[in-house]
Amino acid sequence: MMSEQKYIHELHNDHKMWLSEITLAQDQLKSFTGRLEEIARANTSTDVLAHVEKFQNQFIREHEVMDTLIHDIRKHENELVANVTGNTVAVDHRKVSDNTSLREGMETFQKLFAELKNEFMAFVAKTL
């Protein structure tokens, strides 16, 4: 498979957009965690508490995924900076290899986080 080439500014913009999305997701998870604590305090049903524990575990896992993505995005951004610093000629017109594994990781995160959010919202609606 041949690596796709993208302009440096395109990759930089993708990185900024992804970091913003992850920051928003982190904020949402904080909110979800607070809501989950409210549900746990208000319900003693073992079925509800089992769901609470499942969501707690999923939220912990999502935090780990987000931390890894942030690290990988920053690493790739540093590589772009090094590329530009090392050769400032025609930066606006130069293409570099896209980090397809990072792009795929971000797409997977977006899809799975959206599913988690929908599942959590359905759970909240059911338990209120």
URQUI-V41872 format. One record per backbone hydrogen bond with DSSP energy under -0.5 kcal/mol. NH is the residue of the N-H (numbers start at 1). CO is the residue of the C=O. Records with the same first field share a line. If there is no record, write none. Layout:
NH->CO  CO
This chain:
6->96
8->94
11->7
12->8
13->9
14->10
15->11
16->12
17->13
18->14
19->15
20->16
21->17
22->18
23->19
24->20
25->21
26->22
27->23
28->24
29->25
30->26
31->27
32->28
33->29
34->30
35->31
36->32
37->33
38->34
39->35
40->36
41->37
42->38
43->39
49->45
50->46
51->47
52->48
53->49
54->50
55->51
56->52
57->53
58->54
59->55
60->56
61->57
62->58
63->59
64->60
65->61
66->62
67->63
68->64
69->65
70->66
71->67
72->68
73->69
74->70
75->71
76->72
77->73
78->74
79->75
80->76
81->77
82->78
83->79
84->80
85->81
86->82
87->83
91->88
93->90
94->90  91
96->6
98->4
100->98
103->99
104->100
105->101
106->102
107->103
108->104
109->105
110->106
111->107
112->108
113->109
114->110
115->111
116->112
117->113
118->114
119->115
120->116
121->117
122->118
123->119
124->120
125->121
126->122
127->123
128->124
